Amino acid sequence: MRRDTQVKLLRRFFEARQARTTDMAERLYRNPAAMYTDPIRFAAEWERLFRPGPLVVGLSADLPEVGEYVTTEAGGVPLLLVRGEDGAARAFLNACRHRGGRVADGRGRPGRAFTCPYHAWCYDLHGRLVGQPLAQDAFDELDPDATGLIPLPLAERFGLLLVRPAGGPPIDAESELAGLGPELGEFGFEDHRFFTEVSAGFDMNWKLGIDTFLEAYHIFSLHRATIAGDFLSTPSLHEAFGPHGRLVAFRRSVLDLAEVDEGGWSLREHASIVYRLWPNAILNLTAAGHCELWEFHPEAGSGDRTRVSVKFYTPGEVGSDKARDFWNRNVEYTTGVVFVEDFAQQETIHANLRSGLLPELIYGRNEPGLIHFHKSLAAALA
């Protein structure tokens, strides 16, 4: 993030704190319970947001070198992401053209080809069919050039990997990111390295998982035994970028900057910078120096169950056991707070919404990130 942007955000923080306020929306917002529980609404979200995308499915750090691959799933589509011999990142349907088996799992390097475990059909790093062992003339009617892995639109820009899971036109990342791209690009995600991934399923609507990242108001209460000792509930700062948003939640250490000349100000070490990337991802840049990519995917074609995946990336290679232990402790602490405190809370909220007796959720003016997200959803599905 540019230094002038950091200074402006810190100035806004101190101005709001002096005025005993925080960033405010124009009006509070009443969100009907049906926005979380109505299957018709969920079907519209699935068909108009998740399937066509584009969705953020990783960072450039997931494919640091030629030949690196990673598998994932988005919009109900199994994906294979790979960096080809030309250095370009590509996305394919992770399905062999013979009998539909997945040609790769996890992440790593396949050598020069992916081999389906079912009948050993082989595909090169660009998705071309290059081998059908023991087949002889059994498939001589097929055109090998038309029987490669099915490509899907992928854009790599500003350190992000964006994919259209169900196919479609090319992705214009600059336009899709609505002016946020250059700011994201300043963090140098291509120089980060994947550390680990943690996934779990929760009985909550996917939007409830995102909601927990969109305001700091709950920190003093829900997290009183954990992060409330380190983070302030107010002020927090929100800014919209098209359908995306940026929330800055501040550590208590930021108060020490009041005695420091602006020339010595730095934001990252005193805050969590939380980017909500439309429609279903959260990119959290932490004071510890790592970044987290949170993805929220509905499970089993239902709005009542969500698969949450969080990938942790370190600022460069982890070179020592001491460093690995440090990052492992960060992973354990983060998932302990978010999975055990935040998402457990969201599961109870979802159960209450499903009761049919709670008519709405109310977002206060001090929760502008929530309001912007749900207004953006309403506009996209109108």
ZIWOJO-V716450 format. One record per helix or strand. SS is the DSSP state (A for helix, B for strand). FROM is the first residue (numbers start at 1). LEN is the number of residues. If there is no record, write none. Layout:
ss = [SS,SS]
from = [FROM,FROM]
len = [LEN,LEN]
This chain:
ss = [A,B,A,A,B,A,B,B,B,B,B,B,B,A,B,B,B,A,A,A,B,A,A,A,B,B,A,A,A,B,B,B,B,A,B,A]
from = [3,29,34,39,55,60,68,77,89,107,113,121,129,144,151,154,160,173,181,189,193,206,219,227,231,244,252,262,268,271,281,291,306,321,360,368]
len = [16,4,4,12,5,4,7,7,5,3,3,4,4,3,2,4,4,4,5,3,10,6,4,3,11,8,8,3,3,7,5,8,9,34,4,14]
